């Protein structure tokens, strides 16, 4: 791994600081924010575009600058829409460091290898079935690229300052959301003054049953605030009761499928199911966790017990939980007819083993598809919730005849009230606030709420738009 050698000018008063939005702008995907401090370039997050085809195609576009010009990548957390483009950028020639928290580093080893494997398999499947318009469909990156990307990672602990150079320091602060997720505090040091920039990253819930609340900040000059749920409230208190009711209503009729993100959402679901069974609110029924990656992630919760509330609980060893690693085991789940819950990735139905279950079960009027998280525009999950009669899986249109429902409070994202509460902790006016990682309606609503509270200079940036943060100060 290469160390950071390039320095900025000697004094902050001479610095020019700019940002360019290469993703996560008016969308909840592809987060990439290019921060330039004079000629020193930092990429905050490096995520894959997901969802709408016009967004996914950006993954294949030429990167907007020579990747060898980037001096450092700083990741807020491991979700692929924030980290999953790193193997691609390494494939293009990036050789400098990727900084993240220690638990994020462990998650990336799991997630990048799985992402690469899935892309290779999907490219091969598309070639075999002939449903790609490309004669020889390729993966965006392969497992060798993922392995090379892992060599660039430099893990850092929470709440400890580290330097990129003499003028730029970084601190990772717990953000909730998922294991290892961080808000990034960037300190620009001059001879007579400092400036501070904070990237919220994805913020977690204040009352998450598994993870601790996000860190609050008292001061900053510029803030980049995620806005996934900037236009809605999600009541955590109702989650367990809603989950209980759906299970009781459907378990005797058919199988309950729950697509869930492998990091965070899956572990929260296991917590709720464990509690419902332990307290006798639902019968003891088998729960199949059909995701090798989610199983590996769940084991990391034991390694990083100090980062969550489950330190002294053994919920993951519940005798009703069955961990499905092998593909052949997964196929046997097709024979289940009722009184069973299948939890599988991916959370937005964009890939993974959940597609195989949907392929077999969407046409079964007795089964239930229970969606437990945000579904970005253009994903199968959003199409189903919007009432489409069919979705395309493995190149075939599959009619939707099963029951489906949604539980909102299970999201790992702060809702509107929590975002406003997080922001309200800043003392004094900020120079600039950018709303990122949200769909336009959510951003417009959150911007209006902030302005109603007297906040000025709130911006909703466009994709590829640039802003000057500090100049000649």
Long-range contacts (C-beta under 8 A, 24 or more apart in sequence): 1-97, 1-151, 1-152, 1-154, 2-95, 2-96, 2-97, 3-97, 4-71, 4-72, 4-96, 4-97, 4-164, 4-165, 5-165, 6-39, 6-40, 6-71, 6-165, 7-40, 7-165, 7-166, 7-167, 8-37, 8-38, 8-39, 8-40, 8-165, 8-166, 8-167, 8-168, 9-38, 9-167, 10-191, 11-190, 11-191, 11-192, 12-167, 12-188, 12-189, 12-190, 12-191, 12-192, 12-193, 12-194, 12-195, 12-473, 13-190, 13-191, 13-192, 13-193, 13-472, 13-473, 14-472, 15-167, 15-188, 15-190, 15-470, 15-473, 16-468, 16-470, 16-471, 16-472, 17-188, 17-195, 17-197, 17-468, 17-469, 17-470, 17-471, 18-466, 18-467, 18-468, 18-469, 19-434, 19-466, 19-467, 19-469, 20-64, 20-464, 20-465, 20-466, 20-467, 21-436, 21-461, 21-462, 21-463, 21-464, 21-465, 21-466, 22-64, 22-463, 22-464, 23-47, 23-49, 23-58, 23-463, 24-436, 24-437, 25-436, 25-461, 25-462, 25-463, 25-464, 25-465, 26-438, 26-439, 26-440, 26-443, 26-460, 26-461, 26-462, 26-463, 27-51, 27-55, 27-376, 27-377, 27-437, 27-438, 27-439, 27-463, 28-81, 28-228, 28-374, 28-376, 28-437, 28-438, 28-439, 29-55, 29-81, 29-376, 30-55, 30-58, 30-59, 30-81, 30-85, 31-76, 31-81, 31-82, 31-436, 31-437, 32-85, 33-199, 33-224, 33-436, 34-64, 34-65, 34-70, 35-186, 35-197, 37-167, 37-168, 37-188, 40-71, 40-164, 40-165, 40-168, 41-65, 41-69, 41-70, 41-71, 41-72, 42-70, 42-71, 42-72, 42-73, 42-74, 42-164, 42-168, 42-186, 43-70, 43-72, 43-73, 43-74, 44-74, 44-76, 44-184, 44-199, 44-224, 45-74, 45-75, 45-76, 45-82, 45-83, 45-199, 45-201, 46-73, 46-75, 46-82, 46-83, 46-84, 46-85, 46-86, 46-89, 46-98, 47-79, 47-80, 47-81, 47-82, 47-83, 47-84, 47-85, 48-80, 48-81, 48-84, 48-85, 48-115, 48-140, 49-81, 50-80, 50-81, 50-348, 50-350, 50-376, 50-379, 51-348, 51-350, 51-376, 51-377, 51-378, 51-379, 51-382, 52-376, 52-377, 52-378, 53-378, 55-378, 59-85, 59-88, 59-140, 60-140, 63-89, 63-92, 64-464, 66-93, 67-92, 67-93, 67-94, 68-93, 68-94, 68-95, 70-94, 70-96, 71-96, 71-164, 72-96, 72-97, 72-98, 72-99, 72-164, 73-97, 73-98, 73-99, 73-152, 74-98, 74-99, 74-100, 74-170, 74-184, 75-99, 75-100, 75-104, 75-108, 76-175, 76-181, 76-182, 76-183, 76-184, 76-199, 76-201, 76-202, 77-101, 77-104, 77-175, 77-177, 77-178, 77-180, 77-181, 77-182, 77-201, 77-202, 78-104, 78-107, 78-108, 78-111, 78-178, 78-180, 78-181, 78-263, 79-178, 79-202, 79-261, 79-263, 80-111, 80-115, 82-201, 82-202, 83-108, 83-111, 83-112, 84-111, 84-112, 84-115, 86-112, 86-149, 86-152, 87-112, 87-115, 87-116, 87-141, 87-145, 87-146, 87-148, 87-149, 88-140, 88-141, 88-145, 89-149, 90-145, 90-148, 90-149, 90-152, 91-141, 91-145, 91-148, 94-152, 95-152, 96-152, 97-152, 97-153, 97-154, 98-149, 98-152, 98-153, 98-154, 99-153, 99-154, 99-156, 99-162, 99-170, 100-153, 100-154, 100-155, 100-156, 100-172, 100-180, 100-182, 101-155, 101-156, 101-157, 101-158, 101-172, 101-180, 101-181, 101-182, 102-155, 102-156, 102-157, 102-180, 102-304, 103-179, 103-180, 103-300, 103-303, 103-304, 103-307, 104-155, 104-179, 104-180, 104-181, 104-182, 105-153, 105-155, 105-180, 106-180, 106-300, 106-303, 106-304, 107-178, 107-179, 107-180, 107-263, 107-297, 107-300, 108-150, 108-153, 109-150, 110-293, 110-296, 110-297, 110-300, 111-262, 111-263, 111-293, 112-146, 112-149, 112-150, 113-143, 113-146, 113-147, 114-292, 114-293, 115-146, 116-141, 116-142, 116-143, 116-145, 116-146, 117-143, 118-351, 118-352, 122-351, 125-394, 126-395, 129-394, 129-395, 131-394, 131-395, 158-182, 161-187, 173-215, 173-217, 174-212, 174-214, 174-215, 174-307, 175-200, 175-201, 175-202, 175-203, 175-204, 175-214, 175-215, 176-203, 176-204, 176-205, 176-208, 176-211, 176-212, 176-213, 176-214, 176-412, 176-414, 177-201, 177-202, 177-203, 177-204, 177-211, 177-214, 177-264, 177-412, 177-413, 178-202, 178-204, 178-211, 178-261, 178-263, 178-264, 178-412, 179-211, 179-263, 179-264, 179-267, 179-297, 179-300, 179-301, 179-304, 179-307, 179-308, 180-304, 180-307, 183-214, 183-215, 183-217, 185-217, 185-220, 188-470, 193-473, 195-221, 195-222, 195-470, 195-473, 196-220, 196-221, 196-222, 197-221, 197-222, 197-223, 197-224, 197-469, 198-222, 198-223, 198-224, 199-224, 200-224, 200-225, 200-226, 200-422, 201-226, 202-226, 202-228, 202-412, 202-413, 202-437, 203-413, 203-414, 203-418, 203-419, 203-422, 204-412, 204-413, 204-414, 205-236, 205-411, 205-412, 205-413, 205-414, 205-415, 205-418, 206-414, 206-418, 206-421, 207-236, 207-237, 208-236, 208-268, 208-412, 209-236, 209-268, 209-271, 209-272, 209-309, 210-264, 210-267, 210-268, 210-271, 210-308, 210-309, 210-310, 211-264, 211-307, 211-308, 211-309, 211-412, 212-307, 212-308, 212-309, 214-414, 214-422, 216-422, 216-425, 217-425, 217-426, 218-425, 218-426, 218-427, 219-426, 219-427, 219-428, 220-426, 220-430, 221-430, 221-431, 221-432, 221-469, 221-470, 222-430, 222-431, 222-432, 222-433, 222-434, 222-469, 223-423, 223-426, 223-430, 223-432, 223-433, 223-434, 224-433, 224-434, 224-436, 225-419, 225-422, 225-423, 225-433, 225-434, 225-435, 225-436, 225-446, 226-413, 226-414, 226-419, 226-436, 226-437, 226-438, 227-419, 227-435, 227-436, 227-437, 227-438, 227-442, 227-443, 227-446, 228-374, 228-411, 228-413, 228-437, 228-438, 228-442, 229-374, 229-411, 229-413, 229-414, 229-415, 229-416, 229-419, 229-438, 229-442, 230-416, 230-419, 230-435, 230-438, 230-442, 230-443, 230-445, 230-446, 230-447, 230-449, 231-416, 231-441, 231-442, 231-444, 231-445, 231-446, 232-408, 232-415, 232-416, 232-442, 233-415, 233-416, 233-417, 234-408, 234-409, 234-411, 234-415, 235-408, 235-409, 236-409, 237-409, 238-409, 239-272, 239-407, 239-409, 239-410, 240-272, 240-275, 240-276, 242-407, 242-409, 243-269, 243-272, 243-273, 243-276, 243-407, 243-410, 244-276, 244-281, 244-282, 246-368, 246-370, 246-405, 246-407, 247-276, 247-282, 247-285, 247-341, 248-282, 250-367, 250-368, 250-403, 251-282, 251-283, 251-285, 251-338, 251-339, 251-340, 251-341, 252-338, 252-339, 253-338, 253-366, 253-368, 254-337, 254-338, 254-364, 254-366, 254-367, 254-368, 254-402, 254-403, 255-336, 255-337, 255-338, 255-340, 255-341, 255-342, 255-361, 255-364, 255-366, 255-367, 255-368, 256-340, 256-341, 256-342, 256-367, 256-368, 256-370, 257-342, 257-344, 257-354, 257-357, 257-358, 257-361, 257-367, 257-368, 257-369, 257-370, 258-341, 258-342, 258-343, 258-344, 258-370, 258-371, 258-372, 259-344, 259-345, 259-346, 259-347, 259-348, 259-349, 259-354, 259-369, 259-371, 259-372, 259-381, 260-294, 260-343, 260-344, 260-345, 260-347, 260-372, 260-373, 261-345, 261-346, 261-347, 261-373, 261-412, 262-291, 262-293, 262-294, 262-297, 262-345, 262-346, 262-347, 263-294, 263-297, 264-412, 265-347, 265-372, 265-373, 265-410, 265-412, 266-291, 266-294, 266-297, 266-298, 266-343, 266-345, 267-297, 267-298, 267-301, 267-316, 268-410, 268-412, 269-343, 269-372, 269-410, 270-298, 270-315, 270-316, 270-318, 270-321, 270-343, 271-310, 271-315, 272-410, 273-318, 273-320, 273-321, 273-341, 274-315, 274-318, 274-321, 275-315, 277-318, 277-320, 283-339, 284-320, 285-320, 285-339, 285-340, 285-341, 286-320, 286-322, 286-339, 286-340, 286-341, 287-318, 287-320, 287-321, 287-322, 287-340, 287-341, 287-343, 288-322, 288-324, 288-333, 288-340, 288-341, 288-342, 288-343, 289-321, 289-322, 289-323, 289-324, 289-343, 289-344, 290-324, 290-329, 290-330, 290-333, 290-342, 290-343, 290-344, 290-353, 290-357, 291-324, 291-343, 291-344, 291-345, 291-352, 291-353, 292-324, 292-325, 293-345, 294-343, 294-344, 294-345, 295-323, 295-324, 295-325, 330-356, 331-356, 333-357, 334-360, 337-366, 338-366, 347-372, 347-373, 347-381, 348-373, 348-374, 348-375, 348-376, 348-379, 348-380, 348-381, 348-382, 349-375, 349-379, 349-380, 349-381, 349-384, 349-391, 350-379, 350-380, 355-393, 355-394, 358-391, 358-393, 358-398, 359-393, 359-394, 359-396, 359-398, 361-402, 362-391, 362-393, 362-398, 362-399, 362-400, 362-401, 362-402, 363-398, 363-399, 363-400, 363-401, 363-402, 364-401, 364-402, 365-401, 365-402, 365-403, 366-402, 366-403, 367-402, 367-403, 368-402, 368-403, 368-404, 368-405, 369-402, 369-403, 369-404, 369-405, 370-404, 370-405, 370-406, 370-407, 371-404, 371-405, 371-406, 371-407, 372-406, 372-407, 372-410, 372-411, 373-410, 373-411, 373-412, 374-411, 374-413, 376-439, 377-439, 416-445, 416-446, 416-449, 419-446, 420-446, 420-449, 420-450, 420-453, 423-450, 423-455, 424-453, 429-455, 429-456, 430-455, 430-457, 431-457, 431-469, 432-457, 432-459, 432-467, 432-469, 433-457, 433-458, 433-459, 434-458, 434-459, 434-460, 434-461, 434-467, 435-459, 435-460, 435-461, 436-461
